[in-house]
């Protein structure tokens, strides 16, 4: 569940040449169809009917299109259009939610006029609010009171829609005040904060005005599909491409991370070793003014949507893209030529590291393999490419490398891994067990299919631990559950997400549908749906289970069971848990990093129910200073325990020697303690032989 701007990734090589300078910057910005003129295309009408038929015939749940489901779809859509309940009054929302007949027509007949009209109706209210905000900021800054005795509640998802327009007005006044205070807290004057906020609202208005028909249609259809379950989604053709890129961790382009900023497309970073990085002329913070293909004229892209710019920059490997760019200060105007090539999205690939820890006075070496997602290049596999990417292939290679370095145990880190390719979870289990079933899959007709490992080489048979947290989901839970059911390794951390459903991708006449077609079950017969994987040894939670996880979704499918395919048994791990927990408890009582983790967890639990944020500048500053003092005290207790110098303020920690540090004290606490528990278990086994 990590955020990556995959749509903005590309590739390149250096090819310098003299080209005519056609200044895109001097061209007019791109014009988009006004919101009120956006209409559903015939392709949208056709796909709406296709999705509705597919949902009622092929979804795992018994889906019947009735008033209840239509009302839920409309409710989802309205929450999507007005997520903070800041645009509509309760009366207006009630009137909209009582009108479900157009939703039935949209889904059954493909008559999408009403969903489009509703989008325009609510979005125009948003535009008006933003324009009013801009007018007030530009002309009446003095009207904002930074000494009022009120609190602002940013998260309004559980609140009701306001009863009156006056309440809406109050919300927006408080929201602008809150945003100004946030900016002023960063040592900005009120005037400087105002100017920054004006640019922010203008950018927001610009993005709204770049909305196209695909955006509206996709939003409405997902309001419907997620009414059945949260993991069934419609992808427009453009989003389908991004999804496929994420799964195979590769695309053809230039290897640059982009984002929209004002009217420009801005380079955020370059993929190490990618074409743009090798070419050497494109720099982070550069603004892209225009894009040209080969020797064709450069096309102005100022004011374009990010995905449209990305589409122009992507292309077949070996082809040339020409970028007209300038530095962020509008200097160094130039043309950059790059040869597109394959870009590997390594930040999502499995990676390894070696850590050393001390146990009973001895230094021990632990191999850590982090798996951010379960990926597979389906196309590469289908066409029998020699070196296609997959999680299992990469992990097998990393295990060999770690064993050559000499390790006493292996920790598989699945924290924040939201899943991915089901078959990769299955094949990954095969790296650690000799043979046997790994997961059961039941379809909507009740048929159960069993996947497993048929035997062969087991790359790693040594001590194994798996670390999970609340964001470990789906394929991560299949892997962790199988390792736990076989007693092959220890599972430690937080209770996992609880996503026990299986989705498949179906091609439509326009775009794709990711639809829940089955549920998976552990070899014990238990579903992971809602309940997730319960670790053998719990670590302090860092996520609110009431807000994050399958059980927090109102439309999630229920937990159930199928027949077990492995008889219940007590593994050697279960027999050792009492002693392992005792050693763990004793050790963490004196581990500065783990005590820090525990304090952080306790602090988050105490602050789960926020009292809102003060709109009084002095009070807000006092509350901020109190919070900073609490975190500083926790950090200094950790440092004292490790014999490190004390800090006067938290910012001191980010000095030059730590500026690029990626391993946090919490990472250290979790991974080192997981390794020590594993070494405890290994030592117990050795002593019992």
C-alpha positions as a printed Julia matrix, in Angstrom:
689×3 Matrix{Float64}:
   0.0     0.0     0.0
   3.0     2.53   -0.76
   2.3     5.43   -3.13
   4.37    5.49   -6.36
   3.74    7.75   -9.33
   4.05    4.86  -11.75
   2.22    6.8   -14.44
   5.13    9.22  -14.54
   7.94    6.74  -15.13
   9.89    6.56  -18.43
  13.27    5.73  -20.2
  16.26    7.13  -22.28
  19.82    7.31  -23.79
  21.94   10.32  -24.76
  21.78   11.41  -28.39
  22.77   15.03  -28.92
  21.92   16.81  -32.16
  21.16   20.24  -33.5
  17.42   20.76  -33.81
  15.32   23.81  -34.62
  14.15   25.43  -31.37
  10.39   25.57  -31.61
   9.53   27.19  -28.32
   6.61   25.41  -26.75
   6.73   27.92  -23.93
   5.53   30.61  -26.31
   2.52   28.55  -27.38
  -0.85   28.82  -25.72
  -1.72   26.28  -23.06
  -3.89   23.29  -23.87
  -7.63   23.84  -23.9
  -9.91   21.25  -22.28
 -13.6    20.67  -22.79
 -15.62   22.66  -20.24
 -17.12   20.45  -17.53
 -20.7    21.21  -18.5
 -20.0    20.02  -22.05
 -18.53   16.64  -21.08
 -20.72   13.81  -22.3
 -20.59   10.03  -22.0
 -19.22    8.38  -25.12
 -20.88    5.41  -26.78
 -17.93    3.34  -25.55
 -18.86    4.29  -21.97
 -22.5     3.28  -22.47
 -21.45   -0.07  -23.89
 -18.98   -0.78  -21.08
 -21.49    0.17  -18.37
 -23.8    -2.56  -19.67
 -20.88   -5.02  -19.92
 -19.76   -4.37  -16.35
 -23.28   -4.72  -14.97
 -23.82   -8.05  -16.75
 -20.42   -9.31  -15.63
 -20.97   -8.3   -12.02
 -24.33  -10.06  -11.79
 -23.11  -13.22  -13.52
 -19.45  -13.68  -12.63
 -18.7   -11.95   -9.33
 -17.94  -14.26   -6.41
 -20.8   -12.77   -4.42
 -24.4   -13.39   -5.4
 -24.95   -9.96   -6.96
 -28.5    -8.86   -7.67
 -29.16   -5.41   -9.03
 -31.86   -4.01   -6.73
 -32.78   -0.8    -4.92
 -30.41   -1.55   -2.05
 -27.39   -1.99   -4.31
 -28.34    1.03   -6.42
 -28.67    3.15   -3.28
 -25.25    1.96   -2.1
 -23.72    2.8    -5.48
 -25.25    6.27   -5.4
 -24.07    6.78   -1.82
 -20.53    5.76   -2.8
 -20.64    8.12   -5.77
 -21.8    11.05   -3.68
 -19.09   10.39   -1.08
 -16.6    10.34   -3.92
 -17.85   13.7    -5.22
 -18.09   15.33   -1.79
 -15.73   13.32    0.44
 -15.44   15.97    3.15
 -19.19   16.71    3.09
 -18.37   20.34    2.47
 -20.32   21.06   -0.72
 -23.85   19.83   -0.08
 -26.34   20.36    2.72
 -28.11   17.4     4.29
 -31.31   18.3     2.42
 -29.5    18.38   -0.93
 -27.7    15.09   -0.24
 -30.96   13.43    0.85
 -32.71   14.55   -2.34
 -29.93   13.09   -4.47
 -29.8     9.8    -2.56
 -33.55    9.27   -2.9
 -33.33    9.26   -6.69
 -32.03    5.77   -7.56
 -33.98    5.19  -10.8
 -31.35    6.94  -12.96
 -28.7     4.67  -11.41
 -30.61    1.59  -12.56
 -30.88    3.09  -16.06
 -27.17    3.88  -16.09
 -26.15    0.36  -15.12
 -28.69   -1.67  -17.1
 -29.21    0.51  -20.16
 -25.98    2.48  -20.23
 -27.9     5.74  -19.87
 -25.13    7.72  -18.17
 -26.54   11.21  -18.5
 -27.52   11.48  -14.84
 -24.15   10.37  -13.36
 -22.44   12.92  -15.63
 -24.95   15.63  -14.68
 -24.49   14.86  -10.99
 -20.72   15.07  -11.35
 -21.0    18.47  -13.0
 -23.57   19.67  -10.44
 -21.41   18.86   -7.42
 -18.1    19.77   -9.02
 -19.39   23.19  -10.0
 -20.15   23.77   -6.31
 -16.54   22.87   -5.59
 -15.3    25.26   -8.28
 -17.46   28.04   -6.86
 -16.11   27.4    -3.36
 -12.52   27.48   -4.59
 -13.16   30.67   -6.55
 -14.73   32.26   -3.45
 -11.68   31.17   -1.44
  -9.38   32.79   -3.96
 -11.39   36.0    -3.93
 -11.3    36.15   -0.16
  -7.57   35.43   -0.01
  -6.75   38.01   -2.66
  -9.01   40.78   -1.4
  -9.82   40.23    2.25
  -6.93   38.62    4.12
  -7.81   40.72    7.16
 -11.08   38.82    7.58
  -9.23   35.76    8.92
  -9.08   35.49   12.68
  -6.03   33.63   14.01
  -6.99   34.05   17.67
 -10.4    32.36   17.72
 -11.28   29.72   20.29
 -12.38   27.03   17.8
 -11.1    23.71   16.54
 -11.02   22.41   12.96
 -11.91   18.8    12.14
 -10.25   17.8     8.88
 -11.56   14.21    8.75
 -15.32   14.47    8.2
 -15.95   11.02    6.71
 -18.02    9.88    9.66
 -19.88   13.16   10.04
 -23.3    13.94    8.63
 -23.79   16.49    5.89
 -24.33   19.98    7.39
 -27.91   21.09    7.85
 -27.49   24.61    6.51
 -25.45   26.64    4.03
 -24.25   28.7     6.98
 -22.59   25.59    8.42
 -20.89   24.98    5.08
 -19.66   28.57    5.07
 -18.28   28.12    8.57
 -16.46   24.95    7.52
 -14.78   26.69    4.57
 -13.8    29.7     6.65
 -12.25   27.37    9.21
 -10.55   25.31    6.53
  -8.84   28.32    4.93
  -7.82   29.58    8.38
  -6.4    26.15    9.18
  -4.44   26.02    5.92
  -3.06   29.52    6.44
  -1.99   28.63    9.98
  -0.28   25.48    8.7
   1.75   27.55    6.25
   2.47   30.25    8.81
   3.79   27.58   11.18
   6.61   27.1     8.67
   7.83   30.63    9.47
   5.79   32.3     6.74
   4.1    35.65    7.13
   0.34   35.81    6.61
   0.96   37.39    3.2
   3.45   34.69    2.16
   1.06   31.97    3.36
  -1.76   33.61    1.42
   0.29   33.65   -1.8
   1.18   29.97   -1.42
  -2.43   29.03   -0.71
  -3.62   31.02   -3.73
  -1.28   29.0    -5.95
  -2.52   25.78   -4.34
  -6.17   26.61   -5.02
  -5.38   27.73   -8.56
  -3.62   24.41   -9.19
  -6.63   22.56   -7.8
  -8.95   24.48  -10.09
  -6.69   23.74  -13.04
  -6.76   19.99  -12.32
 -10.55   20.03  -12.01
 -10.85   21.78  -15.37
  -8.68   19.08  -16.94
 -11.26   16.43  -16.1
 -12.33   14.32  -19.08
 -15.2    11.94  -19.75
 -13.11    8.89  -18.9
 -12.47   10.3   -15.4
 -16.18   10.77  -14.73
 -17.13    7.37  -16.1
 -14.42    5.55  -14.19
 -15.44    7.24  -10.95
 -19.09    6.32  -11.36
 -18.42    2.7   -12.32
 -16.1     2.24   -9.36
 -18.77    3.66   -7.07
 -20.91    0.76   -8.32
 -18.28   -2.02   -8.28
 -17.03   -1.15   -4.79
 -20.61   -1.36   -3.53
 -20.25   -5.11   -3.97
 -16.73   -5.45   -2.61
 -13.84   -3.0    -2.2
 -11.46   -4.77   -4.58
 -13.53   -4.88   -7.76
 -12.56   -1.92   -9.93
 -12.94   -0.61  -13.45
  -9.78    0.65  -15.21
  -9.96    3.01  -18.14
  -7.51    2.13  -20.95
  -4.93    4.55  -19.53
  -5.18    3.15  -16.02
  -5.05   -0.41  -17.36
  -1.64    0.37  -18.83
  -0.37    1.71  -15.51
  -1.65   -1.38  -13.67
   0.17   -3.71  -16.07
   3.38   -1.71  -15.71
   3.21   -2.08  -11.95
   2.79   -5.84  -12.18
   5.8    -6.46  -14.42
   8.02   -3.71  -12.91
   9.14   -2.62  -16.36
   8.15   -0.23  -19.12
   9.65    1.45  -22.13
  10.33    5.14  -21.61
  13.04    7.46  -20.24
  13.12    6.65  -16.5
  11.88    9.85  -14.89
   9.38   10.48  -12.1
   7.05   13.35  -12.94
   4.33   15.37  -11.25
   2.12   18.33  -12.14
   3.05   21.68  -10.64
   1.18   24.82  -11.63
   0.9    24.68  -15.43
   4.05   22.6   -15.8
   5.09   18.97  -15.73
   7.99   18.8   -13.3
  10.78   16.2   -13.07
  10.86   14.89   -9.5
  13.6    12.28   -9.79
  15.36    9.99  -12.25
  15.38    6.18  -12.09
  19.01    5.19  -11.33
  20.57    3.62  -14.39
  17.61    4.55  -16.58
  17.97    6.28  -19.95
  17.52    9.84  -18.62
  19.99    9.17  -15.81
  22.59    7.85  -18.28
  21.97   10.66  -20.73
  22.8    13.16  -18.05
  21.06   16.32  -19.26
  17.61   16.04  -17.64
  17.69   17.15  -14.02
  15.29   16.94  -11.06
  13.15   20.12  -10.76
  13.37   20.69  -14.56
  10.08   21.74  -16.13
   8.99   20.04  -19.36
   7.58   22.58  -21.82
   7.2    20.42  -24.91
   7.58   16.88  -26.27
   8.57   15.8   -29.78
   8.81   12.37  -31.41
  12.04   11.82  -33.34
  12.45   14.63  -35.86
   8.81   15.72  -35.67
   7.96   19.21  -34.34
   7.86   19.64  -30.59
   4.34   19.83  -29.18
   3.55   22.27  -26.38
   2.49   20.48  -23.17
   2.12   23.46  -20.83
  -1.17   23.11  -18.97
  -1.63   19.48  -20.03
  -2.76   16.69  -17.74
   0.12   14.65  -16.33
  -1.08   11.4   -17.87
  -1.25   13.01  -21.31
   2.34   14.23  -21.03
   3.44   10.77  -19.86
   1.73    9.18  -22.87
   3.77   11.39  -25.21
   7.05   10.6   -23.46
   6.54    6.85  -23.32
   7.19    4.89  -26.48
   8.91    1.86  -28.03
  12.46    1.18  -26.99
  15.06    2.46  -29.43
  12.93    5.43  -30.5
  13.91    9.04  -29.79
  11.93   11.53  -27.72
  12.88   15.22  -27.64
  12.02   17.25  -24.57
  11.99   21.01  -24.43
  12.85   21.82  -20.81
  13.88   24.67  -18.57
  15.14   24.97  -15.01
  12.64   25.76  -12.28
  13.69   29.43  -12.35
  12.88   29.59  -16.1
  16.58   29.65  -17.06
  18.7    27.08  -18.96
  16.13   26.62  -21.72
  17.21   23.64  -23.85
  16.29   20.59  -25.94
  17.14   17.16  -24.55
  17.16   14.1   -26.81
  16.76   10.7   -25.18
  16.61    7.22  -26.64
  13.85    5.23  -24.98
  14.8     1.92  -23.42
  13.55   -0.56  -20.84
  13.18    0.9   -17.36
  13.15   -1.45  -14.4
  11.13   -0.15  -11.45
  13.6    -1.43   -8.9
  12.04    0.35   -5.93
   9.24   -2.24   -6.04
  11.49   -5.28   -6.57
  12.67   -7.64   -3.83
  15.91   -6.49   -2.2
  18.32   -7.81    0.41
  20.55   -6.57    3.18
  22.69   -8.12    5.89
  22.42   -7.01    9.51
  24.41   -8.05   12.53
  22.92   -8.43   15.98
  24.2    -9.65   19.31
  22.57  -12.58   21.1
  23.99  -14.01   24.32
  27.23  -12.15   23.71
  27.71  -13.52   20.2
  27.53  -11.51   16.98
  25.13  -13.18   14.55
  24.43  -12.39   10.9
  20.89  -12.16    9.6
  19.75  -11.95    6.0
  16.8    -9.62    5.37
  14.79   -9.85    2.15
  12.24   -7.09    1.71
   9.4    -7.81   -0.73
   7.32   -4.65   -1.4
   4.88   -6.42   -3.76
   4.31   -9.75   -5.52
   5.11   -8.99   -9.15
   5.28  -11.01  -12.34
   5.9   -10.05  -15.94
   2.94  -11.98  -17.35
   3.8   -11.09  -20.93
   7.43  -12.13  -20.48
   6.31  -15.43  -18.98
   3.77  -16.04  -21.74
   6.32  -15.46  -24.49
   9.02  -17.5   -22.71
  11.45  -14.62  -22.35
  14.63  -15.87  -20.72
  14.97  -13.23  -18.01
  11.39  -12.14  -17.26
  10.93  -10.61  -13.81
   9.15  -12.36  -10.98
   9.2   -12.21   -7.19
  10.17  -15.87   -6.84
  13.04  -15.64   -9.31
  14.44  -12.55   -7.63
  14.11  -13.95   -4.09
  15.79  -17.24   -5.08
  18.75  -15.26   -6.42
  18.92  -13.09   -3.28
  18.88  -16.18   -1.04
  21.87  -17.61   -2.91
  23.74  -14.32   -2.5
  22.98  -14.12    1.23
  24.02  -17.71    1.87
  27.32  -17.01    0.14
  27.81  -14.14    2.61
  27.11  -16.49    5.52
  23.87  -16.0     7.47
  22.54  -17.55   10.66
  18.91  -16.98    9.73
  16.64  -15.38    7.12
  13.9   -12.79    7.69
  11.31  -12.14    4.97
   9.99   -8.61    5.43
   6.41   -8.31    4.09
   5.5    -5.11    5.92
   3.4    -2.78    3.74
   3.19   -5.44    1.0
  -0.37   -5.15   -0.31
  -0.21   -8.28   -2.47
  -0.02   -8.76   -6.21
   0.23  -11.91   -8.32
  -1.37  -14.91   -6.58
   0.8   -17.47   -8.37
   3.91  -15.72   -7.08
   2.81  -16.15   -3.48
   2.29  -19.84   -4.2
   5.63  -20.33   -5.93
   7.47  -18.33   -3.26
   6.28  -20.77   -0.57
   7.91  -23.48   -2.69
  11.32  -21.94   -1.99
  10.96  -22.94    1.66
   9.01  -26.24    1.76
   9.81  -29.56    0.09
   6.35  -30.09   -1.38
   2.67  -29.79   -0.55
  -0.44  -27.63   -0.93
  -0.08  -23.92   -0.17
  -3.48  -22.32   -0.73
  -7.09  -23.25   -1.53
  -9.19  -21.2    -3.94
 -12.98  -21.43   -3.96
 -14.99  -19.96   -6.83
 -18.56  -18.69   -6.8
 -19.91  -22.16   -7.63
 -18.26  -23.65   -4.56
 -15.53  -25.49   -6.48
 -12.24  -25.6    -4.58
  -8.95  -25.62   -6.45
  -5.74  -26.39   -4.57
  -2.42  -24.81   -5.49
   0.83  -26.13   -4.18
   4.47  -26.94   -4.65
   5.18  -30.19   -6.47
   8.64  -30.6    -5.04
  12.12  -30.16   -6.35
  14.9   -27.91   -5.08
  14.35  -26.06   -1.81
  16.71  -23.07   -2.02
  16.58  -22.35    1.71
  16.02  -24.81    4.56
  17.52  -22.8     7.42
  15.85  -20.76   10.19
  13.1   -18.53    8.78
  10.95  -15.67   10.1
   8.28  -13.61    8.35
   7.48  -10.04    9.46
   4.01   -8.64    8.73
   2.03   -5.55    9.67
  -1.49   -4.22    9.17
  -0.67   -3.28    5.56
   0.44   -6.81    4.63
  -2.43   -8.11    2.5
  -3.62  -10.67   -0.01
  -0.63  -12.55   -1.49
   1.41  -11.6     1.58
  -1.18  -13.33    3.74
  -1.15  -16.44    1.56
   2.61  -16.72    1.97
   2.69  -15.94    5.71
  -0.29  -18.24    6.36
   1.31  -21.19    4.55
   4.63  -20.7     6.35
   2.71  -20.63    9.64
   0.49  -23.63    8.85
   3.48  -25.79    7.91
   5.39  -24.66   10.97
   8.17  -23.76    8.55
   8.93  -20.4    10.12
   7.94  -17.87   12.75
   5.49  -15.1    11.9
   5.94  -11.93   13.93
   4.57   -8.37   13.85
   1.01   -7.03   13.66
  -2.2    -8.78   12.61
  -2.39   -8.44    8.83
  -4.93   -6.63    6.62
  -7.4    -9.45    6.05
  -7.87   -9.44    2.27
  -8.9   -12.98    1.4
 -10.35  -12.42   -2.06
  -8.92  -13.17   -5.49
  -9.28  -10.82   -8.43
  -8.82  -11.48  -12.13
  -8.46   -8.98  -14.96
 -11.09   -9.09  -17.7
 -10.74   -7.22  -20.96
 -13.73   -5.08  -21.88
 -14.6    -3.3   -25.09
 -13.07   -0.2   -23.46
 -10.68   -0.73  -20.56
 -10.53   -3.59  -18.09
 -12.42   -4.88  -15.06
 -10.58   -6.22  -12.04
 -13.25   -8.44  -10.55
 -13.43  -10.65   -7.46
 -14.0   -14.17   -8.78
 -12.89  -16.28   -5.82
 -11.73  -16.38   -2.23
  -8.62  -18.04   -0.95
  -8.19  -20.17    2.14
  -5.28  -21.48    4.11
  -4.43  -25.16    4.06
  -6.0   -25.2     7.53
  -9.32  -24.32    5.87
  -9.55  -20.83    7.4
 -10.14  -17.79    5.24
  -7.87  -14.81    5.77
 -10.8   -12.52    4.95
 -11.39   -9.96    7.74
  -9.22  -11.82   10.25
  -5.95  -11.8     8.36
  -2.9   -13.6     9.74
  -2.43  -13.53   13.49
   1.32  -13.5    14.23
   2.94  -16.04   16.54
   4.46  -13.16   18.49
   2.83   -9.72   18.44
   4.74   -6.47   18.11
   3.23   -3.12   19.17
   0.78   -1.89   16.49
   1.53    1.22   14.46
  -1.79    1.3    12.58
  -5.35    1.77   13.79
  -7.14   -1.5    12.97
 -10.5     0.29   13.16
  -9.5     2.51   10.24
  -7.19    0.25    8.23
  -7.91   -3.31    7.13
 -10.6    -5.34    5.42
 -12.75   -5.34    8.52
 -12.99   -1.54    8.3
 -14.71   -1.69    4.89
 -18.53   -1.78    5.06
 -18.8    -3.77    1.8
 -16.16   -6.41    2.47
 -17.09  -10.06    1.93
 -17.48  -12.14    5.12
 -15.08  -14.59    6.78
 -15.76  -18.3     6.33
 -14.06  -21.69    6.11
 -13.59  -24.66    3.81
 -12.38  -28.17    4.55
  -8.84  -28.4     5.9
  -6.35  -30.22    3.67
  -3.67  -30.56    6.32
  -4.72  -32.22    9.58
  -4.45  -30.05   12.7
  -1.1   -30.49   14.32
   1.13  -28.88   16.88
   4.3   -27.64   15.24
   7.65  -27.36   16.96
   7.19  -23.59   16.77
   3.91  -23.75   18.72
   5.61  -25.92   21.32
   8.39  -23.39   21.68
   6.22  -20.24   21.77
   5.96  -19.99   25.56
   9.74  -19.93   25.95
  10.22  -17.68   22.92
   7.71  -15.14   24.23
   9.36  -15.14   27.66
  12.77  -14.47   26.15
  11.29  -11.82   23.85
   9.56  -10.03   26.73
  12.69  -10.05   28.86
  14.87   -8.77   26.04
  12.65   -5.91   24.83
  12.42   -4.54   28.37
  16.03   -3.4    27.9
  16.18   -2.79   24.14
  16.21    0.99   23.53
  14.95    0.68   19.95
  12.1    -1.64   20.88
  11.14    0.51   23.85
  11.01    3.41   21.38
   8.71    1.35   19.12
   6.45    0.59   22.09
   6.28    4.24   23.12
   5.45    5.29   19.56
   2.65    2.73   19.43
   1.24    3.84   22.79
   1.35    7.48   21.67
  -0.56    6.69   18.45
  -3.21    4.75   20.38
  -3.7     7.68   22.79
  -4.17   10.04   19.85
  -6.48    7.86   17.71
  -9.51   10.02   18.45
  -8.3    13.47   17.51
  -9.89   16.46   19.29
  -9.4    18.5    16.13
  -6.83   21.21   15.49
  -6.91   24.56   17.23
  -7.57   27.63   15.08
  -5.88   29.8    17.67
  -2.32   30.42   16.5
  -0.79   30.56   19.98
  -2.73   27.53   21.21
  -1.81   25.58   18.09
   1.85   26.41   18.63
   1.67   25.3    22.27
   0.05   21.99   21.26
   2.66   21.49   18.54
   5.49   22.21   20.99
   4.0    19.75   23.47
   3.8    17.05   20.81
   7.35   17.75   19.65
   8.57   17.62   23.26
   6.94   14.21   23.72
   8.6    12.85   20.57
  11.94   14.43   21.5
  11.77   12.83   24.94
  11.07    9.43   23.37
  13.98    9.85   20.96
  16.35   10.95   23.73
  15.38    8.0    25.92
  16.25    5.76   22.99
  19.55    7.54   22.44
  20.44    7.41   26.13
  19.91    3.66   26.11
  22.23    3.32   23.11
  24.86    5.66   24.55
  24.27    8.3    21.87
  24.41   12.08   22.48
  21.17   13.79   23.42
  19.33   16.06   20.99
  18.13   19.58   21.68
  15.53   19.3    18.94
  14.34   16.57   16.59
  15.7    18.38   13.53
  19.23   17.8    14.86
  18.83   14.11   14.07
  18.79   14.87   10.33
  22.39   16.05   10.13
  24.58   15.23    7.17
  25.47   11.77    8.43
  21.82   10.79    8.66
  20.27   12.76    5.79
  20.12    9.74    3.49
  19.32    7.2     6.19
  16.58    4.85    5.12
  16.51    2.54    8.15
  14.55    4.11   11.0
  14.82    3.16   14.69
  11.48    1.39   14.28
  12.82   -0.63   11.34
  15.85   -1.53   13.43
  13.71   -2.58   16.39
  11.37   -4.75   14.3
  13.96   -6.46   12.12
  16.57   -7.03   14.82
  14.04   -8.4    17.29
  12.49  -10.64   14.62
  15.99  -11.96   13.99
  16.72  -12.5    17.67
  13.47  -14.43   18.16
  14.45  -16.54   15.17
  17.9   -17.18   16.61
  16.31  -18.09   19.96
  14.2   -20.69   18.18
  17.17  -22.02   16.22
  19.15  -22.36   19.44
  16.26  -24.21   21.11
  16.08  -26.67   18.23
  19.82  -27.26   18.36
  19.77  -27.91   22.12
  16.94  -30.44   21.74
  18.7   -32.56   19.13
